[in-house]
């Protein structure tokens, strides 16, 4: 008795009969969605891979990739069939075949040499697929290392990076591979020199020549070369000061991507980047706000390791709180708090900005002092004096900060009452909120008789607040008043 055909087998037959792209792809996707459950269609798909027209063969390879290892269980000869299709005349068949091999995992390791040959394929998609699959099948390095070294000079950046990543996973490399890498450092393309240099340094071979190559690449005229060098340095365990300084100069690079990655690399190096502190402090004076912000990010990582330069770094961070750019000020404040640099000395240095002509600077400084971990006694005195010099929302913020720092309520109330009777609507509302926070329901007695002093536009809002507070203080009395 013939067993009934399964859904996957019926779909595989339908794929063989498809004669247009829309039907073919719809059928292939339906089969692929079944995943391992479609393994019973493996023999049909394998046959289509060999005898089908190129579009059908590519679709069959795509489905086999989605089935994965169960396909090899269904057809032990499948690996040999896939190897044969790696040289198909159509690039899409070669690409999906390479992907299907990778999905078989370590069981496909015997294909490594043939798969590595595709790293020379004329089609970029095939080279990418072959390289990705090589990283999945865990091959013996002897079978592929020569091809991987050659791939470091591929014109496609992602292929170069993936080849380097795979080579890193093979460290320690044999002498033949190390020699080939040294040759690239000596005579390869600039991008390949960077990748090869990093692998050699990681392998502890040809370190001096490799560091010189990295230094040269960091100063290269071509942004992609500088970018590759900047990214490579981040992963090194020991970086000489000359390279650190060259990396630090990239914080003011003309290329945005290089600047960003330079900051990331310096942060990743942490204590190793500490000798760059003087250059970083100079970068805080750069006219570009984004550069100043990136520099602050780096300083946040190296401050704990800055040693004798700690005081200079701290002063540089404090000075940024007077920056004309608000984002720079806020970043500097966050760095001061998070790095542990916001001590009593920093707080005293910060006091001078309370006299800054820019009210936004003064407001940010006052807000910063809210987060002082152990407020310097001089901070209280200075902020109390500032109450008479400020007005509007800044004055209200000042009262709020003083309250958090433990200032007596009676010392803050007069200033807030003045703002309520003023003409600045934002300050009036902020002052009212602050008074309610300080006094709670007792605010009714504090404001008694002051309604007539308040501008008509704010009087109704103040009256509503007082009614609400009165009801909170004595709900039954308020209910009786409403009944009357």
C-alpha positions in Angstrom: 0.0 0.0 0.0 1.4 3.4 -1.0 1.7 5.8 1.9 -0.2 9.1 1.4 1.9 12.0 0.4 2.6 14.6 3.0 2.0 18.3 2.7 5.7 19.0 2.3 6.0 16.4 -0.5 3.0 17.9 -2.3 4.6 21.4 -2.0 7.9 20.1 -3.3 6.1 18.6 -6.4 4.3 21.9 -6.8 7.7 23.7 -6.7 8.9 21.4 -9.5 5.9 22.3 -11.6 6.0 26.1 -11.0 6.7 28.1 -14.1 6.7 31.7 -12.9 8.6 33.6 -10.2 5.5 34.5 -8.1 4.2 30.9 -7.8 7.7 29.5 -7.3 8.6 31.9 -4.4 5.2 31.4 -2.7 5.6 27.6 -2.8 9.2 27.8 -1.6 8.2 30.1 1.3 5.4 27.8 2.3 7.8 24.9 2.4 10.5 26.8 4.2 7.9 27.8 6.9 7.5 24.1 7.8 11.2 24.0 8.8 12.3 20.6 10.0 8.9 19.2 9.3 9.6 19.5 5.6 12.5 17.0 5.9 10.5 14.3 4.2 10.7 16.4 1.0 14.5 16.4 1.0 15.0 13.8 -1.8 12.7 15.8 -4.1 14.4 19.1 -3.2 17.8 17.5 -3.7 16.7 16.3 -7.1 15.5 19.8 -8.0 18.8 21.2 -6.9 20.6 19.0 -9.5 18.2 18.8 -12.4 15.9 21.8 -12.0 16.1 25.0 -14.0 18.3 27.6 -12.2 15.4 29.5 -10.5 14.0 26.2 -9.3 17.4 25.0 -8.1 17.9 28.2 -6.2 14.5 27.9 -4.5 15.3 24.2 -3.6 18.5 25.3 -1.9 16.7 28.0 -0.1 14.2 25.5 1.4 17.0 23.0 2.3 18.7 25.8 4.2 15.5 26.3 6.2 15.2 22.6 6.9 18.7 22.4 8.3 20.3 19.2 9.8 17.2 17.0 9.5 17.7 17.2 5.7 21.0 15.5 6.1 19.3 12.8 8.2 16.8 12.2 5.4 19.5 12.1 2.7 23.1 11.2 3.8 24.2 12.0 0.2 23.0 15.6 0.5 26.4 17.0 1.5 28.0 15.8 -1.7 25.1 17.2 -3.7 25.5 20.6 -2.1 29.2 20.6 -2.7 28.6 20.0 -6.4 26.2 22.9 -6.6 28.8 25.4 -5.2 30.2 25.8 -8.7 26.8 26.3 -10.4 26.7 28.8 -13.2 24.1 30.9 -11.5 25.2 33.1 -8.5 21.9 32.7 -6.7 22.2 28.9 -6.7 25.8 29.1 -5.4 24.8 31.6 -2.7 21.8 29.6 -1.4 23.9 26.4 -1.6 26.6 28.0 0.6 23.9 29.1 3.0 22.4 25.6 3.2 25.8 24.1 4.0 26.3 26.5 6.9 22.9 25.6 8.3 24.0 22.0 8.6 26.5 23.1 11.3 29.5 21.1 12.4 28.4 18.1 10.3 29.3 20.1 7.2 32.9 20.6 8.3 34.3 18.3 5.6 33.1 20.9 3.0 35.3 23.6 4.5 37.9 23.6 1.7 35.3 23.7 -1.1 33.4 26.3 0.7 36.5 28.4 1.3 37.1 28.4 -2.5 34.0 30.5 -2.9 35.7 33.3 -1.1 37.2 34.0 -4.5 33.8 34.0 -6.2 33.1 36.9 -8.5 29.7 37.5 -6.8 29.7 39.4 -3.5 26.6 37.6 -2.2 28.3 34.2 -2.7 31.5 35.4 -0.9 29.4 36.7 2.0 27.4 33.5 2.2 30.5 31.3 2.1 32.3 33.3 4.8 29.2 33.2 7.1 28.8 29.5 6.6 32.5 28.8 7.4 32.0 30.5 10.8 29.1 28.1 11.4 30.6 24.7 10.5 33.6 25.0 12.8 36.2 23.8 10.3 39.8 22.9 10.8 41.9 26.1 10.3 44.4 24.3 8.0 41.7 23.9 5.4 40.7 27.5 5.1 43.2 29.9 6.8 45.0 30.8 3.6 41.7 31.8 2.0 40.7 33.8 5.0 43.9 35.7 5.0 43.4 36.5 1.4 39.8 37.7 2.2 41.3 40.4 4.4 41.9 42.3 1.1 38.3 41.8 -0.3 36.9 45.0 -1.6 33.7 44.6 0.5 34.2 45.9 4.1 31.9 43.4 5.7 33.7 40.5 4.2 37.1 41.8 5.4 35.7 42.3 8.9 34.1 38.8 9.0 37.3 37.2 7.7 39.3 39.0 10.5 36.8 37.9 13.1 37.0 34.3 12.0 40.8 34.4 12.0 40.8 35.9 15.5 38.8 32.8 16.6 41.6 30.6 15.3 44.3 32.2 17.4 46.9 30.8 18.0 47.7 30.6 14.3 50.3 28.5 12.7 53.6 29.9 11.4 52.4 29.8 7.8 49.4 32.0 8.6 51.4 34.4 10.7 53.9 34.8 7.8 51.0 35.5 5.4 49.6 38.1 7.8 53.0 39.8 8.2 53.2 40.0 4.4 49.9 41.9 4.3 51.1 44.3 7.1 54.1 44.9 4.9 52.6 45.2 1.5 48.8 44.9 1.7 46.0 47.4 1.2 45.7 49.9 4.1 42.4 48.4 5.3 43.9 44.9 5.2 47.0 46.1 6.9 44.9 47.2 9.9 43.0 43.9 10.2 46.2 41.8 9.8 48.1 44.0 12.3 45.4 43.5 15.0 45.4 39.7 14.5 49.2 39.6 14.8 49.2 41.7 17.9 46.5 39.5 19.4 48.8 36.5 18.4 51.8 38.3 20.0 53.8 38.2 16.8 55.3 41.0 14.8 53.9 43.4 17.4 56.3 46.3 16.7 55.6 46.3 13.0 51.9 45.9 13.5 51.7 48.8 16.0 53.5 51.0 13.5 51.0 50.0 10.8 48.1 50.9 13.1 49.7 54.3 13.9 50.2 55.0 10.2 46.6 54.0 9.5 45.2 56.3 12.2 46.9 59.2 10.4 45.9 58.0 6.9 44.2 60.5 4.5 41.4 58.1 3.7 38.5 58.1 6.3 37.7 54.3 5.8 41.3 53.5 6.7 41.2 55.7 9.8 37.9 54.2 10.8 39.2 50.6 10.5 42.3 51.5 12.6 40.1 53.2 15.3 37.9 50.2 15.6 40.9 47.8 15.7 42.7 49.6 18.5 39.7 49.1 20.8 40.2 45.4 21.1 43.9 45.4 22.0 45.1 44.5 25.4 48.2 46.7 25.5 48.4 49.9 23.4 51.5 52.2 23.4 51.1 55.9 24.2 52.0 56.9 20.6 49.0 55.0 19.3 46.8 56.3 22.2 47.7 59.8 21.2 47.0 59.2 17.5 43.7 57.7 18.5 42.9 60.7 20.7 43.5 63.0 17.7 40.7 61.2 15.9 38.3 62.8 18.4 38.5 66.0 16.2 38.6 64.0 12.9 36.8 65.6 10.0 34.8 62.4 9.5 31.8 61.9 11.9 32.0 58.1 12.0 35.7 58.2 12.8 35.1 60.7 15.6 32.3 58.6 17.1 34.3 55.3 16.9 37.4 57.1 18.4 35.4 58.0 21.4 34.1 54.4 21.7 37.6 53.0 21.4 39.0 55.3 24.0 36.3 54.5 26.4 36.8 50.8 25.8 40.6 51.2 26.6 39.7 52.8 30.0 42.8 53.1 32.1 45.1 52.7 29.0 43.7 56.0 27.7 44.6 57.9 30.8 47.9 59.4 29.3 45.7 61.1 26.7 44.0 63.3 29.4 45.9 66.6 28.4 44.8 66.1 24.7 41.3 65.4 25.8 41.2 68.5 27.9 42.3 70.5 24.9 39.5 68.9 22.8 37.0 70.3 25.3 37.8 73.7 23.8 36.9 72.5 20.3 34.3 74.7 18.5 32.2 71.7 17.7 29.7 70.8 20.5 29.5 67.1 19.3 33.3 66.8 19.7 33.1 68.3 23.2 30.3 65.9 24.1 32.3 62.9 22.8 35.3 64.0 24.7 33.3 64.2 27.9 32.2 60.6 27.4 35.8 59.5 27.2 36.8 61.6 30.3 34.1 59.9 32.2 35.9 56.6 31.8 39.5 57.7 32.4 38.9 60.1 35.3 39.2 57.3 37.9 42.6 56.4 36.4 43.9 59.9 35.8 46.2 59.9 38.8 48.2 63.2 39.1 46.0 64.6 36.3 42.7 64.1 38.3 42.5 67.7 39.5 43.0 69.0 35.9 40.4 66.7 34.6 38.0 67.7 37.3 38.5 71.4 36.5 37.9 70.7 32.8 34.6 69.0 33.6 33.5 71.8 35.9 34.4 74.4 33.2 32.1 72.6 30.8 29.2 73.5 33.1 29.6 77.0 31.8 29.5 75.9 28.2 27.4 77.9 25.8 25.8 74.7 24.6 23.1 73.2 26.8 23.8 69.6 25.7 27.4 70.0 26.6 26.5 71.4 30.1 24.1 68.5 30.8 26.7 65.9 29.6 29.4 67.5 31.8 27.0 67.4 34.8 26.2 63.7 34.2 29.9 62.9 33.9 30.8 64.8 37.1 28.1 62.9 39.0 28.7 59.4 37.5 32.5 59.6 37.6 32.7 60.5 41.3 34.4 63.8 40.5 31.6 66.0 42.0 33.3 66.4 45.4 33.5 69.5 47.7 36.3 71.0 45.6 34.2 70.7 42.4 31.2 72.2 44.1 33.3 75.3 45.2 34.6 75.7 41.6 31.0 75.5 40.4 29.9 78.4 42.5 31.5 81.0 40.2 29.0 80.2 37.5 26.2 81.5 39.6 27.3 84.9 38.4 27.2 83.9 34.7 25.3 86.3 32.4 23.5 83.4 30.7 20.4 82.5 32.9 20.3 79.0 31.4 23.8 78.4 32.7 22.8 79.6 36.1 19.7 77.3 36.1 21.8 74.3 35.0 24.3 75.0 37.8 21.6 75.2 40.4 20.1 72.0 39.1 23.5 70.3 39.2 23.9 71.3 42.9 20.8 69.4 43.7 22.8 66.2 43.1 25.8 67.1 45.3 26.5 63.8 47.2 27.9 65.6 50.3 27.2 69.3 49.8 30.0 71.6 50.8 28.7 74.0 53.6 29.7 76.9 51.3 27.1 75.7 48.8 24.2 76.5 51.2 25.6 79.9 52.0 26.2 80.8 48.3 22.7 79.6 47.2 21.0 81.5 50.0 22.7 84.7 48.9 21.7 83.9 45.3 18.0 84.0 46.3 18.1 87.8 46.3 19.7 88.0 42.9 17.4 85.7 41.0 13.8 86.0 39.8 11.2 84.0 38.0 11.6 80.2 37.4 15.3 80.2 38.3 14.5 81.6 41.7 11.8 79.0 42.2 14.3 76.3 41.2 16.8 77.7 43.6 14.2 77.4 46.5 13.5 73.9 45.4 17.1 72.9 45.5 17.7 74.6 48.8 14.7 72.8 50.3 16.3 69.4 49.2 19.6 70.5 50.7 17.8 71.0 54.1 17.2 74.8 54.2 14.5 75.9 56.6 11.1 76.4 55.1 10.7 79.8 56.6 13.8 81.0 54.8 12.4 80.0 51.4 8.7 81.0 51.8 9.1 84.8 51.4 10.9 84.4 48.0 8.2 82.0 46.7 5.4 84.3 47.9 7.1 87.2 45.9 7.0 85.1 42.8 3.3 84.2 43.2 2.5 87.9 43.3 4.6 88.6 40.3 3.7 88.7 36.6 5.6 85.6 35.3 2.9 83.0 34.8 5.4 80.1 34.7 7.1 81.3 37.8 3.8 81.8 39.6 2.7 78.2 38.9 6.1 76.8 39.9 6.2 78.9 43.1 2.7 77.7 44.0 3.7 74.0 43.4 6.8 74.5 45.5 4.8 76.2 48.4 2.3 73.3 48.3 5.2 70.8 48.5 6.7 72.7 51.5 3.6 73.5 53.5 0.9 71.0 52.4 -2.6 71.9 53.7 -1.1 74.6 56.0 -0.5 76.7 52.9 -4.0 78.1 53.4 -2.9 80.0 56.5 0.3 81.1 54.7 -1.6 82.6 51.8 -4.4 84.1 53.9 -5.2 87.6 52.8 -2.9 87.4 49.7 -5.5 86.7 47.0 -5.9 90.4 46.3 -2.1 90.7 45.7 -2.2 88.2 43.0 -2.8 89.2 39.3 -6.4 88.4 38.2 -5.2 85.9 35.6 -3.7 83.7 38.3 -6.2 84.4 41.1 -8.7 81.8 40.2 -6.1 79.1 39.9 -4.8 80.1 43.4 -8.3 80.0 44.8 -8.9 76.5 43.4 -5.7 75.3 45.0 -6.7 76.8 48.4 -10.1 75.2 48.2 -8.6 71.8 47.4 -6.1 72.1 50.3 -8.9 73.2 52.7 -10.9 70.1 51.7 -7.9 68.0 52.5 -7.5 69.6 55.9 -11.1 69.2 57.0 -13.3 67.2 54.5 -16.5 67.4 56.7 -16.3 71.2 57.1 -15.7 71.5 53.3 -18.8 69.3 52.7 -20.9 71.4 55.0 -19.9 74.6 53.2 -20.9 73.1 49.8 -24.3 72.0 51.2 -24.9 75.6 52.4 
